[in-house]
Amino acid sequence: MNMNWFNRDIITIENFSREELEHLFNIADKYMNIKFKDSLKGKIIANLFLEPSTRTRVSFEVAAKRLGAEVVNVTGEYASIKKGESLYDTLKMLDSYCDLIIIRSPIEGSAQFAADICEHPVINAGDGTLNHPTQAMIDLYTIKNTFNRLDKLNIGVYGDLKYGRAVVSFILAISKYDNKIYAISPEQLKIRNEIKDELLNKGVKIEEFTNLEHVISELDVLYVTRLQKERFVDLAEYERVRGSYKLDLKSLEKSKPNMIVMHPLPRVEELTYELDSTSKQAYFRQAKFGIPLRMAILSLIFGVEV
């Protein structure tokens, strides 16, 4: 059963139902034990990354190669966009060369623009401050793998909730399920009003706090995100909030024994290294799940059997 995944664009997590996500997770489970398969042999995938990336770009490349596909990497530093070529022309060329395009861009709406003009499927690997759908899928998969469910959990999101696209996508994703959501951030980094309005229209309640200590004992999941320096229009604003939040062992003293700490990475100053060796650390597992999850995504889009 393909569940409408075949030849599909992935632009926003909001376009996917719980049933479609569950199907994806079932396929990802199979890829946990399948390291290599030649089901995509002969396919060519374009990685068009106009912003820096480690985990997303590399995990997509590894996932594609483990399935037998070839990958063409086009980065902003070396793309002809640097010479003045339009994004439209770049996309049209890649669409004529490749069977699927994965795009990351600092401009919101660029992935949808790519999907509108390209014949082949497009996957949004992050655009602007709003969408990072495959990261959200990985995040949900991590929680499901840990708790064997995605409902009836207390979920905390902590940090830069204003500019962080990974955490915004995660909030939109986890709100598809019956959970209590706590948004914890400095006053200047609260969730943008349009996101809160969207959640409100869906009947999703989200409680806002400025102090993690007030809610840490209630949480099953704490999703931390870094301060998004590159998205601040005013660097003076960035300097004012820099260092305003940090998670360390002391922060977790009152947390539940089985609570997990997630982070889409990279981390900067907001997550101390002393947490890495604790049982609450889930962010490296989260990153590792990027391979089987993205293998599942590519398989479903190309309509191949596992």
TINU-230382 format. One record per residue (C-alpha): y, z, x; residue in one letter; residue number from 1. Coordinates in Angstrom, 2 decimals, always signed. Layout:
// TINU-230382
> Y, Z, X, a, NUM $
...
This chain:
// TINU-230382
> +0.00, +0.00, +0.00, m, 1 $
> +3.25, -1.14, +1.66, n, 2 $
> +5.64, +0.88, -0.55, m, 3 $
> +8.40, -1.77, -0.24, n, 4 $
> +8.68, -1.41, +3.54, w, 5 $
> +7.84, -5.02, +4.42, f, 6 $
> +10.72, -6.99, +6.02, n, 7 $
> +13.08, -4.18, +5.04, r, 8 $
> +16.43, -3.24, +6.60, d, 9 $
> +16.92, +0.42, +7.50, i, 10 $
> +20.61, +1.17, +7.11, i, 11 $
> +20.86, +4.64, +5.55, t, 12 $
> +18.37, +7.39, +4.75, i, 13 $
> +19.70, +7.40, +1.20, e, 14 $
> +17.94, +4.10, +0.49, n, 15 $
> +14.50, +5.69, +0.80, f, 16 $
> +12.60, +7.63, -1.84, s, 17 $
> +10.45, +10.67, -1.19, r, 18 $
> +7.36, +8.56, -1.89, e, 19 $
> +8.39, +5.94, +0.66, e, 20 $
> +9.06, +8.63, +3.25, l, 21 $
> +5.72, +10.29, +2.56, e, 22 $
> +4.00, +6.95, +3.12, h, 23 $
> +5.86, +6.59, +6.43, l, 24 $
> +4.78, +10.07, +7.52, f, 25 $
> +1.15, +9.29, +6.70, n, 26 $
> +1.31, +6.21, +8.94, i, 27 $
> +3.02, +8.23, +11.69, a, 28 $
> +0.16, +10.75, +11.51, d, 29 $
> -2.24, +7.95, +12.37, k, 30 $
> -0.14, +6.89, +15.34, y, 31 $
> -0.27, +10.42, +16.72, m, 32 $
> -3.77, +9.50, +17.87, n, 33 $
> -3.25, +5.79, +18.59, i, 34 $
> -1.38, +5.22, +21.83, k, 35 $
> -1.69, +1.45, +22.13, f, 36 $
> -2.33, -1.40, +19.72, k, 37 $
> -1.57, -5.13, +19.95, d, 38 $
> -0.66, -5.58, +16.28, s, 39 $
> +2.87, -6.79, +17.13, l, 40 $
> +1.86, -9.10, +19.94, k, 41 $
> +4.12, -12.17, +19.91, g, 42 $
> +7.02, -10.34, +18.23, k, 43 $
> +10.35, -10.00, +20.05, i, 44 $
> +12.65, -7.08, +19.21, i, 45 $
> +16.32, -6.85, +20.18, a, 46 $
> +17.80, -3.49, +21.15, n, 47 $
> +21.57, -4.01, +20.74, l, 48 $
> +23.17, -0.77, +21.91, f, 49 $
> +26.96, -0.76, +22.03, l, 50 $
> +27.04, +3.01, +22.60, e, 51 $
> +25.12, +5.15, +25.12, p, 52 $
> +21.61, +6.23, +24.15, s, 53 $
> +18.52, +7.66, +25.81, t, 54 $
> +16.03, +8.87, +23.21, r, 55 $
> +16.71, +6.35, +20.44, t, 56 $
> +16.81, +3.26, +22.65, r, 57 $
> +13.90, +4.26, +24.86, v, 58 $
> +11.68, +5.52, +22.05, s, 59 $
> +12.18, +2.31, +20.08, f, 60 $
> +11.35, +0.31, +23.20, e, 61 $
> +8.24, +2.40, +23.96, v, 62 $
> +7.13, +2.24, +20.31, a, 63 $
> +7.50, -1.55, +20.29, a, 64 $
> +5.68, -2.00, +23.59, k, 65 $
> +2.83, +0.27, +22.53, r, 66 $
> +2.37, -2.10, +19.60, l, 67 $
> +2.38, -5.15, +21.87, g, 68 $
> +5.89, -6.44, +21.12, a, 69 $
> +8.39, -7.61, +23.71, e, 70 $
> +11.81, -5.95, +23.82, v, 71 $
> +15.16, -7.44, +24.80, v, 72 $
> +17.75, -4.80, +25.70, n, 73 $
> +21.41, -5.70, +25.23, v, 74 $
> +23.82, -2.90, +26.15, t, 75 $
> +27.54, -2.74, +25.56, g, 76 $
> +28.34, -2.82, +29.25, e, 77 $
> +26.61, -6.17, +29.75, y, 78 $
> +27.01, -7.80, +26.33, a, 79 $
> +29.37, -10.74, +25.95, s, 80 $
> +31.34, -8.57, +23.52, i, 81 $
> +32.93, -7.28, +26.74, k, 82 $
> +34.24, -10.81, +27.26, k, 83 $
> +35.72, -10.95, +23.79, g, 84 $
> +32.79, -12.36, +21.80, e, 85 $
> +32.73, -11.20, +18.19, s, 86 $
> +29.98, -8.95, +16.88, l, 87 $
> +29.24, -11.70, +14.35, y, 88 $
> +28.47, -14.25, +17.09, d, 89 $
> +26.40, -11.77, +19.08, t, 90 $
> +24.31, -10.93, +16.03, l, 91 $
> +23.82, -14.56, +15.03, k, 92 $
> +22.50, -15.39, +18.51, m, 93 $
> +20.12, -12.41, +18.55, l, 94 $
> +18.94, -13.29, +15.06, d, 95 $
> +17.98, -16.76, +16.29, s, 96 $
> +16.15, -15.35, +19.32, y, 97 $
> +14.36, -12.29, +17.93, c, 98 $
> +12.22, -11.08, +15.02, d, 99 $
> +14.04, -7.78, +14.45, l, 100 $
> +17.36, -6.28, +15.55, i, 101 $
> +17.99, -2.61, +16.28, i, 102 $
> +21.72, -1.90, +16.49, i, 103 $
> +23.82, +1.06, +17.58, r, 104 $
> +27.58, +0.84, +17.26, s, 105 $
> +30.58, +3.18, +17.16, p, 106 $
> +31.85, +1.37, +14.05, i, 107 $
> +30.73, +2.55, +10.62, e, 108 $
> +29.33, -0.27, +8.55, g, 109 $
> +28.26, -2.41, +11.51, s, 110 $
> +24.57, -2.07, +10.69, a, 111 $
> +25.13, -3.17, +7.10, q, 112 $
> +27.26, -6.04, +8.41, f, 113 $
> +24.34, -7.06, +10.65, a, 114 $
> +21.91, -6.89, +7.74, a, 115 $
> +24.22, -9.03, +5.61, d, 116 $
> +24.41, -11.88, +8.12, i, 117 $
> +20.97, -11.78, +9.78, c, 118 $
> +17.79, -13.34, +8.40, e, 119 $
> +15.54, -10.89, +10.24, h, 120 $
> +15.28, -7.15, +9.53, p, 121 $
> +17.92, -4.81, +10.95, v, 122 $
> +17.45, -1.15, +11.88, i, 123 $
> +20.48, +1.11, +12.16, n, 124 $
> +20.18, +3.19, +15.34, a, 125 $
> +23.49, +4.92, +14.61, g, 126 $
> +26.84, +3.63, +13.36, d, 127 $
> +30.03, +5.63, +13.49, g, 128 $
> +29.95, +9.20, +12.18, t, 129 $
> +27.73, +8.79, +9.13, l, 130 $
> +24.32, +7.13, +9.52, n, 131 $
> +21.37, +7.61, +11.83, h, 132 $
> +18.48, +7.06, +9.40, p, 133 $
> +15.51, +6.92, +11.77, t, 134 $
> +16.60, +10.19, +13.42, q, 135 $
> +16.66, +11.78, +9.96, a, 136 $
> +13.13, +10.48, +9.36, m, 137 $
> +12.00, +12.07, +12.63, i, 138 $
> +13.69, +15.32, +11.63, d, 139 $
> +11.90, +15.44, +8.29, l, 140 $
> +8.61, +14.59, +9.99, y, 141 $
> +9.10, +17.46, +12.45, t, 142 $
> +9.62, +19.96, +9.63, i, 143 $
> +6.65, +18.64, +7.70, k, 144 $
> +4.48, +18.81, +10.82, n, 145 $
> +5.56, +22.43, +11.36, t, 146 $
> +5.46, +23.89, +7.84, f, 147 $
> +3.20, +21.35, +6.10, n, 148 $
> +5.89, +20.93, +3.45, r, 149 $
> +9.48, +19.79, +3.00, l, 150 $
> +10.36, +21.94, -0.03, d, 151 $
> +11.16, +25.62, -0.60, k, 152 $
> +12.75, +26.18, +2.81, l, 153 $
> +16.04, +27.68, +3.96, n, 154 $
> +17.71, +25.09, +6.18, i, 155 $
> +20.67, +25.86, +8.41, g, 156 $
> +22.79, +23.14, +10.02, v, 157 $
> +24.94, +24.46, +12.85, y, 158 $
> +27.73, +22.99, +14.93, g, 159 $
> +29.81, +19.84, +14.62, d, 160 $
> +29.21, +18.91, +10.99, l, 161 $
> +32.33, +16.76, +10.81, k, 162 $
> +31.60, +14.05, +13.36, y, 163 $
> +27.84, +14.34, +13.99, g, 164 $
> +26.05, +11.39, +12.35, r, 165 $
> +22.59, +12.76, +13.11, a, 166 $
> +23.27, +16.01, +11.30, v, 167 $
> +24.96, +14.24, +8.37, v, 168 $
> +21.93, +11.97, +7.98, s, 169 $
> +19.69, +15.02, +8.22, f, 170 $
> +21.63, +16.81, +5.47, i, 171 $
> +21.37, +13.75, +3.22, l, 172 $
> +17.65, +13.52, +4.00, a, 173 $
> +16.67, +17.15, +3.48, i, 174 $
> +18.74, +17.27, +0.27, s, 175 $
> +16.15, +14.95, -1.30, k, 176 $
> +13.90, +18.00, -1.39, y, 177 $
> +14.19, +21.39, -3.06, d, 178 $
> +15.72, +23.51, -0.30, n, 179 $
> +18.60, +25.88, +0.23, k, 180 $
> +21.10, +24.45, +2.73, i, 181 $
> +23.48, +26.55, +4.83, y, 182 $
> +26.29, +24.76, +6.70, a, 183 $
> +27.51, +26.85, +9.64, i, 184 $
> +30.43, +25.63, +11.73, s, 185 $
> +33.90, +26.45, +13.01, p, 186 $
> +36.52, +25.84, +10.31, e, 187 $
> +37.74, +22.65, +12.05, q, 188 $
> +34.22, +21.14, +12.11, l, 189 $
> +33.16, +21.66, +8.50, k, 190 $
> +31.35, +18.93, +6.57, i, 191 $
> +33.74, +16.22, +5.42, r, 192 $
> +34.77, +16.34, +1.78, n, 193 $
> +33.25, +12.96, +0.92, e, 194 $
> +29.81, +14.21, +2.05, i, 195 $
> +30.19, +17.42, +0.06, k, 196 $
> +31.26, +15.42, -2.98, d, 197 $
> +28.24, +13.17, -2.61, e, 198 $
> +25.91, +16.17, -2.46, l, 199 $
> +27.65, +17.77, -5.43, l, 200 $
> +27.21, +14.59, -7.47, n, 201 $
> +23.48, +14.78, -6.74, k, 202 $
> +23.34, +18.39, -7.84, g, 203 $
> +22.75, +19.66, -4.30, v, 204 $
> +24.23, +23.05, -3.50, k, 205 $
> +25.30, +23.79, +0.05, i, 206 $
> +26.76, +27.10, +1.22, e, 207 $
> +29.33, +27.11, +4.03, e, 208 $
> +29.75, +29.77, +6.71, f, 209 $
> +31.68, +30.13, +9.94, t, 210 $
> +29.42, +32.81, +11.44, n, 211 $
> +25.73, +32.19, +12.17, l, 212 $
> +25.00, +35.93, +12.24, e, 213 $
> +25.63, +36.16, +8.50, h, 214 $
> +22.67, +33.91, +7.64, v, 215 $
> +20.33, +33.77, +10.65, i, 216 $
> +17.81, +36.19, +9.12, s, 217 $
> +17.31, +33.93, +6.09, e, 218 $
> +16.61, +30.64, +7.86, l, 219 $
> +13.32, +28.80, +8.32, d, 220 $
> +14.96, +25.92, +10.20, v, 221 $
> +18.13, +25.92, +12.29, l, 222 $
> +19.34, +22.40, +13.10, y, 223 $
> +21.89, +22.47, +15.92, v, 224 $
> +24.14, +19.60, +16.94, t, 225 $
> +26.49, +19.13, +19.88, r, 226 $
> +30.25, +18.77, +19.75, l, 227 $
> +30.82, +15.01, +19.39, q, 228 $
> +33.54, +14.61, +22.02, k, 229 $
> +33.51, +10.79, +21.87, e, 230 $
> +34.41, +10.79, +18.15, r, 231 $
> +37.51, +12.96, +18.35, f, 232 $
> +40.65, +10.91, +17.84, v, 233 $
> +42.73, +13.66, +19.43, d, 234 $
> +41.27, +15.16, +22.62, l, 235 $
> +43.55, +18.16, +22.18, a, 236 $
> +41.61, +18.93, +18.98, e, 237 $
> +38.38, +18.69, +20.96, y, 238 $
> +39.66, +21.14, +23.58, e, 239 $
> +40.63, +23.60, +20.85, r, 240 $
> +37.08, +23.77, +19.47, v, 241 $
> +35.15, +23.29, +22.71, r, 242 $
> +32.87, +26.26, +23.34, g, 243 $
> +33.46, +27.64, +19.83, s, 244 $
> +29.74, +27.89, +19.10, y, 245 $
> +26.61, +28.43, +21.17, k, 246 $
> +23.00, +29.32, +20.45, l, 247 $
> +21.22, +31.71, +22.81, d, 248 $
> +18.46, +34.32, +22.66, l, 249 $
> +20.85, +36.99, +21.40, k, 250 $
> +21.84, +34.72, +18.49, s, 251 $
> +18.21, +34.64, +17.35, l, 252 $
> +17.40, +38.36, +17.53, e, 253 $
> +17.41, +38.75, +13.74, k, 254 $
> +15.70, +35.44, +12.96, s, 255 $
> +12.32, +35.05, +11.26, k, 256 $
> +9.34, +35.01, +13.66, p, 257 $
> +8.35, +31.49, +12.62, n, 258 $
> +11.86, +30.00, +12.43, m, 259 $
> +12.29, +26.81, +14.45, i, 260 $
> +15.32, +25.47, +16.29, v, 261 $
> +15.86, +21.72, +16.06, m, 262 $
> +18.38, +19.51, +17.86, h, 263 $
> +18.63, +15.69, +17.92, p, 264 $
> +19.71, +15.87, +21.60, l, 265 $
> +21.44, +15.40, +23.95, p, 266 $
> +22.63, +18.97, +24.27, r, 267 $
> +25.71, +19.98, +26.21, v, 268 $
> +27.03, +23.55, +25.92, e, 269 $
> +25.79, +24.53, +22.45, e, 270 $
> +22.11, +25.25, +23.23, l, 271 $
> +21.08, +27.42, +26.17, t, 272 $
> +18.11, +26.57, +28.36, y, 273 $
> +16.62, +30.04, +27.87, e, 274 $
> +15.45, +28.92, +24.41, l, 275 $
> +13.23, +26.19, +25.87, d, 276 $
> +10.32, +28.51, +26.62, s, 277 $
> +10.35, +30.33, +23.27, t, 278 $
> +8.09, +29.66, +20.29, s, 279 $
> +11.14, +28.71, +18.22, k, 280 $
> +11.91, +25.64, +20.33, q, 281 $
> +11.11, +22.48, +18.37, a, 282 $
> +13.59, +19.97, +19.81, y, 283 $
> +11.34, +18.54, +22.52, f, 284 $
> +8.55, +18.13, +19.95, r, 285 $
> +11.13, +16.53, +17.67, q, 286 $
> +11.99, +14.00, +20.41, a, 287 $
> +8.31, +13.35, +21.12, k, 288 $
> +7.68, +12.53, +17.46, f, 289 $
> +10.14, +9.65, +17.84, g, 290 $
> +7.37, +7.48, +19.29, i, 291 $
> +4.71, +7.67, +16.52, p, 292 $
> +7.39, +7.70, +13.81, l, 293 $
> +9.09, +4.59, +15.14, r, 294 $
> +5.73, +2.91, +15.71, m, 295 $
> +5.08, +3.53, +12.01, a, 296 $
> +8.49, +2.09, +11.05, i, 297 $
> +7.92, -1.11, +13.04, l, 298 $
> +4.38, -1.51, +11.69, s, 299 $
> +5.54, -1.14, +8.09, l, 300 $
> +8.46, -3.54, +8.46, i, 301 $
> +6.22, -6.20, +10.01, f, 302 $
> +3.49, -5.51, +7.46, g, 303 $
> +0.66, -4.81, +9.90, v, 304 $
> -2.33, -2.56, +9.31, e, 305 $
> -2.84, +0.62, +11.30, v, 306 $
